[in-house]
Amino acid sequence: MTIIPPGAGRAALRSVTPDTASELRAFTPALWHGQPVPRRQWMVDELIATGTVTMLSGDGGHGKSLLVQQLMTAIARGKPWLGFPTRQVRVFGMFCEDAIGELQIRQADINRHYGCEMADLGDDMMLTSRVDQGSYLCSFGNRFDGRMQPTALWHNLVAEVKDFGAQIVVLDTARKTFGGNEINDQQVSAYCMMLRRLAIQIQGAVIFTLHPSNEGVASGSGIAGNRAWRNEVRSMMYLTMPAKNADDKPNERVLRVRKNNYAASGGKVELKWRGGVFEEAEAAPARNWPEPEFETPF
């Protein structure tokens, strides 16, 4: 066990080698004595915190892929996303259900919405389409085994993300990237832990989309297979149709915050599909974006 002595400071905490299954990094609160308390850092204000994994759940055809591509563009340009301020950083997205041509069509609509050109995104946004390829990022010995093995694709993805300098990684969808049994909580936990490790390494966030189960749709919870999906992420959003008269409002959606460990949860944003993008049905109240004074240690 590695024990960090009082007075060693945050540099000592960050310098310790990453945890393994047999090692503990133990420290006492005295380590924080006399140290300024860091501000929590957000990639998307009050929704997606730095160093975390976020899940966007939604039934097929409701617009999850569009919504995360909008999110990527907003962050790459430093523009608000559905009224929420974003931190401008580089972004990387792996789309497993849409071809390159569809991504281009969608991007053109998004660019009109944000008032930018394709060339404006060249230094800050990278996409890959794997609609015709297998995309599992991990595998397991069998459907009951919790021991995970990252695939070669995972290692290639991590290398590409770090080489590009991306701090936001979007995976669309978990159904295509998770090579395990979605009702096995150990396997789900291992997958989410792998994503969390990447989020910490890039000092950013990983966002993945997920199709809810029939029960998740019926209950309105948006979960799929196992509650571990919800429990292992730090924030969860659920994109759904309006509760009443959905057939009469085909262009309307509701984005509900089903979980948020570091801010208020239970809120919602009402959306309308216009001109190929989702917009707020009503303008959200202005939000302040406090700049952090120093890094938050992980």
N, C-alpha and C positions, 0 to 999 in steps of 0.2 A: 504494500500500500504506500502510495506517495502522499506525504503530509506536507502541505505548504505552510510555513511558519508565519505567525503574525508579523506585519511590517514588510513582508516580501513584495507587496504591491501586485497590481494587475498583470504586470509584465511576467511575473513568475507564474501566475495562473495560466497565461496564454502559452508560456514556453513548455509546459508539461506535455509530454507525448499524449496522443489521443487514448482514450480509454480502450481497453480490451475487455473481454469477458471476465478476465481474472484480476484486473487491476482497478484500484479505486483511486480517485483524486480527491482526497479529503482536505478540508480547510475549515477554520473556525471563523465566525463572524468578525473576529478581531482583525482579519485581513482587510476589512472594509473601514476600520477605524481611521477617521480623519480623511477618508477618501470622498470626493464628490459623488453624489448619487447620479448615475447616468440617466439621461432621458431615453425612453423607449423610441426606437427608430422604426419608421413606417415606410414601406414601399408604396402602399396605397393607404392614405390616411384613415385610421380607425378600422381598417379591414384586413390588411396584409402586413404583418410585422416582419422585420428583418430577421433572418435566421430561422424561418418557420416554413411549414408546408400548409398549403390551403387547398381545399377541395371545392370544386364547383360541380354540383350535381344537377341533373335535369334529364327529363325523358327525351328520347330520340326525336329530332325534328323541332325542338323548342328553341334552338339557337345557341347552344353552348359554345360551339366552335367559333361562330361569329363573335360572340361576346368576348372570348379570350383573345381573338385576333385584334379586336378593338382595344382591349386592355394593353396588349403588347405595343400597339401603335401609340396609345396615349402615353405610356411610360417612356417609350423611345423619344417622344417629342416633348415630354414634360408637361402634358396637358391633362386636365381633369378627366376622369373616367366616371361617367354617370354622376357627375357632381362631386366626386371625391378627388381631392388633390393627389397627385402622384409625384414620386421622386424620379427625376430623369436619369435613367441608367440604360445600359445595353440589355437587349432581350434576345432570347433564343426560344424558338417554338418548334416542337416536333408534332406534326399532324398526321395521324394514322388513318383518317377516314376521308380526307379530301385530296384530290389531285392538284398538281401545280397550277393547272389552268383555273380551277375553282378558287384557289387561294389568290390568284392574281385578280380575278373578277371581284372577289370580295374586298381585296385591298384597295382597288380603285374607288369603290364606294366609301370605304373608310377614310381614304385620303381626302375625298371631297368634304367629308364631315369635319375633318380636322384641319383642312386648308393646307395640305402639304402635297409634295410630289414624291414619286417613287425614289428619286435621287436623294431626297432629304433624309431617307431612312437608311441609306447605304452603309453608314458607319455605325449604326446603332441597333439594327434589327436583322436577325437571320432566321430563316425558315428552312425546314426540311419536310418533304412529303414522303410518307412511307405507305401509301395506300396500296401498293402492289408488293409489299415486302413484309416479312415477319418482323415484329417490333418488340418482342419480349426483352425486358431489361434485367430480368432475374429468372431463375429456375429453382426447382426444389426436387429433392430425391423422389418424393411421392406426394400424393395429395394430402397426406396427414403429417408430413415431416416439416418442422419449422425451420430447418437449416437451409439457408438461402445461399445460392451461388450467383453472383452478378455475371451477366453474359458479356461477351466481347462487345456487343452493341453498347452496353452501359459504359464500359471503359472508353469506347470511342466517343460517346456522347459527352462524358465528363471532360475528356481532353479537348473536344471542340468548344465546349462552353467556356472553359478556362482560357483557351487560346484566343477566343473572341473577346473575352472580358465581360461576358454577360453576367448580370446579377439577378435577372429574372429568367426562369426556365419554365416553359409551359409544355405539358404533356397531354395530348388529346388523342386517345383517352386511356384511362386505367385498364379498361377491358382489353386493350391491345398491348399494353406495356407490362402489365402484371402477369407473370408466368406461373401463378399459383392458384390455389383454391380460394375463391373470394369469401367463403364462409369459414375458413380456418383463421382464427384470430391471431395465431402465432405467425402465420405467413403474411397476413396483412400488416401486422406490426413490424415485421422484418423489412418489408417493402417500404413502408412509410419512414422507418428509421434510416434506410439507405438514402431516401430523398432528403430527409432532414439533415443528414451529414453533408450532402452536397450544398444545401442552402447555407449552412454555417460556413463551409469552405469558401463560398463565393460572396459571403456577407450580403446575401440577398434572400430570395425566396423561390420555392418551387410550387407551381400550381398545376394540379391535374384535374381533369374532368372525369365524371363518373355517371353511368346510367343507373338510376335507382331500381330497386326490385319492385315487383308488383305491390308488395306490402308497403314499400317506401312511398310509392305514388299514392296508394289508397289512404295512408295515414297522414300524408303531407309532410313526413319527416325527411324524405329525400334520400334515405339511407339505402344501401344495397347489401344483401347477403349477410352481413355481420356488423354489429355496432362498432367493431374495432375500426372500421373506416372512419366513422365520425370521431371516435375517441382518440385516435392517433394523430389527427391533424389539429392545428391550433385554431383554425377558423374554417368555417364551412358555409357556403352559399348554395341556395337552391333556386333554380330557375324554373318557374312553373307558369301555367296559364291562370287567368283570373278565376277565382273560386266560383263565381256565378256567371251564367250565360257565356261560357267560354266559346261556344260555337258561334256566337254573335259578335265576338271580338277576336278574330283570328290574328290580328296584328298586335295584340296586347300581351304583355308578359308581366310577371311580378318576380323580382329578385329578392328573396328573403334571406336574411342573415340567421342561419340556424345555430351557429356556434361562433363564439368569439372569446377566446381566453383572455385577451388583453384589452378589450373595450366592450361597449354595450352590444348585446345580441338581441335578436327578436325584432329588429327593424326590417323595413322593406323599402324597395324602390320600385315604383310603378313605371313600366317601360312601354314604348310604342315603337314598332318597326316602321321606319320611314326611309325611303331612298336607299335601301340596302343596309341600313345600320339601325341599332337600337338607340333611342333617345329617351330621356326622362319625360314622362308624361307631364310632370310639373317640376319646375326648377327646384333643386335642393337648396337648403339654406347655406350661406357662405361658411366655409370652414377655414380656420387658421392653420398654417403649416409651420410649427416651431422647428427651427433648425437645431439639430443636436450639437451640443458643445464639445462632445468627445465620443469616442467609440464605446459601444456597449460590448463588454467582454462576453464571450460565449463559454 
